């Protein structure tokens, strides 16, 4: 599932140099999303961020910026061996911003509710397995369902006494 739209990536690109088609599949976005969400999973529960409509705005900004930088570098890789300076600058800024979000110096704000998402702290730890382990669909890297809802045989629930 795409976490950003073509328009969000195009916002970083000069349309005179790279004009993305509306039906561009953005193959770089899948790898960038995996990188960004994996880094953010250190401090946030990212399991609910599955597409463009439920991913926080700042996360979408980071993903779209890095995706645009990678597209610039892909297009101009034959003419500039060290990569496009603008692309490298975008990637560096977005990677720094990602580090700030992880460090807690930038706060993710859910625009719809005005509340920050559930951040993992000493007062709000996340443990696995939890009550949802095995209860949700499991997808492979291509987005196909490999285990349907409630397909695993759950023997106990968190907090259950034996």
C-alpha positions, 0 to 999 in steps of 0.5 A, spaced: 500 500 500 502 506 498 503 511 504 504 517 499 500 519 493 504 521 486 502 529 487 505 529 494 512 526 491 511 531 485 511 537 490 518 536 491 520 535 484 521 541 479 515 539 473 520 542 468 525 536 470 521 530 472 513 530 471 510 524 474 504 521 471 498 520 475 498 513 474 506 512 476 507 506 481 512 510 485 516 503 485 521 507 490 516 509 495 515 501 497 522 501 500 522 508 502 516 507 506 519 500 509 525 504 511 521 510 514 516 506 518 522 501 521 525 507 524 519 510 527 517 503 530 522 504 535 518 509 538 511 509 535 506 503 534 506 504 526 501 498 525 495 502 523 499 507 518 497 502 512 496 507 507 496 515 505 489 516 508 491 514 515 499 515 515 501 522 519 502 528 515 509 529 517 511 521 516 508 522 509 512 528 508 518 524 510 516 519 505 515 523 499 521 527 500 526 521 500 522 518 494 523 524 490 530 524 492 531 517 490 527 518 483 531 524 482 538 520 483 535 515 479 533 519 473 540 523 473 545 517 475 548 517 468 550 524 468 552 525 475 556 520 478 555 522 486 548 523 485 544 529 484 545 535 489 538 537 490 536 530 491 542 528 496 540 535 499 532 533 500 534 526 502 539 529 508 534 533 510 528 528 510 533 523 514 535 528 519 527 530 520 526 522 521 532 522 526 528 528 530 522 525 530 525 519 533 529 523 538 522 526 540 524 533 538 519 533 532 512 531 534 507 527 530 500 530 530 494 527 528 491 533 524 484 530 524 484 529 532 489 533 534 492 528 538 499 525 538 499 518 536 501 513 541 508 513 543 512 508 546 515 511 553 516 508 560 509 510 561 506 507 555 510 500 553 508 496 548 509 488 549 509 482 544 505 478 543 499 482 545 491 481 544 492 482 537 497 478 535 495 472 530 488 476 530 490 480 524 491 479 517 498 478 515 501 480 508 507 479 504 512 484 501 507 484 495 501 486 499 498 479 498 494 476 504 498 470 507 494 469 513 487 471 514 484 474 520 484 469 526 487 464 522 492 463 528 490 458 533 491 463 539 492 459 546 491 465 551 490 472 551 495 477 555 493 478 562 489 471 562 491 467 569 493 460 568 
